[in-house]
Amino acid sequence: MKQKKSNKKIFSLIITLLVFAGVAFSQECSDPSLDVGYSENSPLYFGNPSDSMPSIESDKNYLMERPQFTLSYNTSTLNPNWVAWHLCRDDLGDADRADTFRPDKELPSEWYAVRKQDYKFPAYGFDRGHLCPSADRTANTEDNSMTFLMTNMVPQSPDNNRIVWVALEKYERELVLQGKEVYIFAGPLGAGGTGDKGYFEAIPVTKKDGTELSITVPAFTWKVLLILDEGEEDLSRVSADTQIIAVCVPNEKGCGKNGSWQQYLCSVDYIEENTGYDFFELLDDELESVLESQVMEFIQ
């Protein structure tokens, strides 16, 4: 989405200044759990890829911010458009997996909140697939439990979720344990996936009043990672040598045959072209173009 970057950058910089002004006015920089928006180490530090807003009128691009992650929600698909989070050593601890799958009560009351039983695995064969992983939020029980909100889920084929996706998640945490910090975006793309019960484009759900809705089954799941050494002033530390990883994984049975996420490497540009999003818009245009056009060369 290169044509609109200049205008978007100006808009984003204005929003960033307003966010920082609000933080400075309302509190001293103390509790990191309150750092949402564009502050360092928060998910949207490098920009809001879809200009998502926390307005009920923005029902297909509804911004939801939490200490654990930020997301854009879509009432048309009943899925997040994307989920964003920052991963560092402080996020990892010994909290157990909560398994508290539940509707998100922070959605506007007029909207349908997907329930854990709505995925109907015995009939459709798709996992409740985390975008922000449970294992990325083990510092305490509350952080882990928040990853089980259904607004953090998309229907994933078991081969996608349990083989390819989990392998990349483990790699991200290995990087952190080696002294890195990572800014991550993940989301669904398209419609139509193949789970354990065959091909489906959607999973039907019925509201209490009889209204028929459906949860879109994505054709792909994608992820974008920006990786830095642990440190401060992250925006100024990004260079042409900064590692960026992007993958786009088919949501289908058999996608994990060799267990490798590396086979699905792509460029950030590819994901932008297919989603309409604009990642890392606060970077210098030239630097952004260099980083987003590259496909990671993976070396074991």
N, C-alpha and C positions, 0 to 999 in steps of 0.2 A: 504493500500500500504506500509506495514511495511518493506519489504525486501530492498527497495531502499532508505529508509529514511536517512541512514548515508551519502551516496554520495550526496543526494539532500541537506542535511543540510550544507555540506561543500560548495557546489555550492552557496546555498542561502546566507551563511555568507559572501562569497566573494562578491556577488552582493550587499549585504547590506553595506559592507565597502565602495564599490565604490560609492554607492548612497550617503552615508553620506559624503564622501570626496568631491563629486561634490557639494553637498549643502553647505558645509563649504567653498569651494573655491568661489562659485558664489554669495552667499548672507549670511548675518547674518540671524539667525533663527528669522524671524519676522512675515511675513504674513502667517497664517495657511492655506490660500487657495492655497499656493504653495507647501504644504507638501504632495507630492505624493510618491509612492514607499514604502519604508520600514520605514519611520519615524513614531514616535509614534502618535497615533490617526488617522493615515491614513489606508485605507482599507487593505493594504497588509503588515501591521506591523508584523503579525505572519507568513507571507509566501505567495507565489504565488502558488495556489493549482494545477495548470496545467502547470506551467512553461511557461505561455503565454508570447509572445514577440510582440513588436510593429513593426513587419516586414510584408510586403505585401506577402512574401512567406509563412507566417504563417496564411494562410487564414481560417483555421478551428480552430485557437486558437490565435486570434488577440487581443493583449492587447490595451485597450483604457483607459486612465487615465484622470479623471476630478476632480476638487475640491469636487464635490458632491458624486461621486462614481467611482469605477473602474470596468471594465468588460473584459471578454474574449468573442470575437465575432466569430461566425461560419458561413461562407458563404454557407455551405452545407445545414444547417437547416434554415438559415436566422433568427436565434435566438441568444441571448447570451448563451454561455455555463454556465456562472455564472456571477453574479453581486455581488460586495463586497462594504460594506460601514461601517463607524463607526458612532454610534449614541450616542449623549450626549445632555445635557440640552441646549447647545448653538445652536443646530440644530433646536430647536422648538421655534416658534414665532407665529405671527398672520397673516402671508402672506396667501392670498386667494389661492384656488386651481386654477392653471393656465389653465388647460385643453387645452394646446397647443401641442397636439399630432402632431408629425412631423418627417420626415426623418432625419437621422443623417448625416449631411454634413461633418462630420469629417471622415467618412469611405473613403477609397481610391476611387477615381473617377471611377475606372474600375469596381467596385462592385455595385450590385443592393442595393439601400437603400429602405427598406420597408417603405411604406406610410401608413397613418392612415386608408385609405379606403381599403387597401389590405386584412384586416381581414374579410371583407364582412359578418358582423354579421347577416343580414337578411337571408343569405343563409347557413351559417355554424354554427352560434350560439355560438361563443367564444368571450369572452371579450379581449380587449387589456389590459392584466394583468401586472401591474407594478411589478418588482422585488424589486428595491429600491422604497419604497412607496412615493407618493406625500406628505403624512402627516408627513413623517420623515424629510422633507426639507421645513420647513415653516419659517425659520429665515428671508428670504427675497424673493422677487418675482423671481429673477434670479435662486436661488437654486431650488425653486419649479418648475419653468418652465423646468429646465434641466431633471427632472424626467419623462417628457413626450416625450423624444426622443424615437423613436421606437426601438433603440438598447437596451432599458431598459424593453422591453415588451416580453411576450410570450403569445400564445393563451391559455387562461384559461377558463374552464367551469364556468358559472356564480355561481354555487354552491361552487366551489373551491374558486374563487376570492372574491365573495361578502359575504361569510359566514365564511369558515374556515380560509382563508388567512387573511382576515381583522381582525378577532378575535385575531390571533397571533400578527399582527402588532400593534393592540391596547395594547396588553399585553407588548410588547417591550417598547412602549412609557410610559406606567405606571411604568415600572422599572426605566426608566430614571428620571421620576418625583419624584421617591423615592430615588434618589441619586446614581443611577447606570450609567455605561457607557457600551455600547455593541458593539462588533465586529460581523458583520453579513455577511454571504454568502448565496445566494439563486440562484436557477437555475432550469432548466427543466431536465427531465429524460425520455428516451425512446420515443416511437412514438405511437400515437393512444389514443384519448380522446373522451369523449362523452359530447357534449354541448347541447344547447337547440334545435338543429336541427338534433341530432343524432351523430353517431360515424364517426370520420374522422381521418385519419393519417396525412393529410396535407391539406393546403389551397393553391390552385394554383394561381400563379401570372404570368403576361406576361410583359416582358420588351418592350420598345418602338420598338426594332428591331425585335420583334416577338419571342424572346427566351422564352421558358417556364421554369419557376422556381416554387418552392413551399416552403411555410413556414411550417415547421414541427409542428404538434400538439403534445405536450408532453403527455405521459401516466401518468406522475406524476410531481408534483412540490415539491422541497425539500428546506429546509432551515436549516442553522447551526448558532447558536448564542453562543458566549463566553461572559459571564457577569461578570463585575468587579464593585467594589465600585469606585466612582469617585476618581481619583488620578493620580499620575505620575509614571514613570518607570513601565509601565504595564507588560512588559515581566517578570520582576523579581517578580511581585506580583501574578502571576498565581501559584496555588497550587493544591493539590489533592482535596481540598474542593471547588475549583472554579466551579461555575455552568455552565454547557454546556447544551444547548437544541438542539436537532435535530428532524426534522419531515420530513416525506415523504407522501405527500397527493395525493390520486388518482385524476386525472383530469377528473372527470366524474360527471354526473348528479346524485344527491342524496348523494354525499360525505359529505354534510353539514347537514344531517338530524337532528342531535342533537346540532348543532352549536359549537361543541367542536373541537379544534385543538389537545387536549391532546390525543385523540384516535389514533392519527397518530405519536406518539412519537416513536423514534428509536434511535439507537446509531450513532455517527459520523462514526464509522467503517462500518456500514451498507451502508451509503451513499458513502463512499470511495470505497467500494467493487463494488458498482453498477455504479459508474461514472468514476473510475480510478483516481480521484483527491487525493491530499494529503494535508489536512488541518493542520494548526498550526504546520508546520514542523520545526519552529525555537524553539519550546519547547524542553526541555530535552526528550529524547526518552522514558524513563520509565514513566515520568509524562504524556507525550502525550498518551501512551498506556492506562494508567489508565483512563484518562479523556474520551478518544474516545471510550472506550469499554462500558461505562455506558449508561443506558437509564434513563433519568430523571424520578424521582418519583414526580409526581405533587401533591402538597398539597394546597387545596383551602385556 
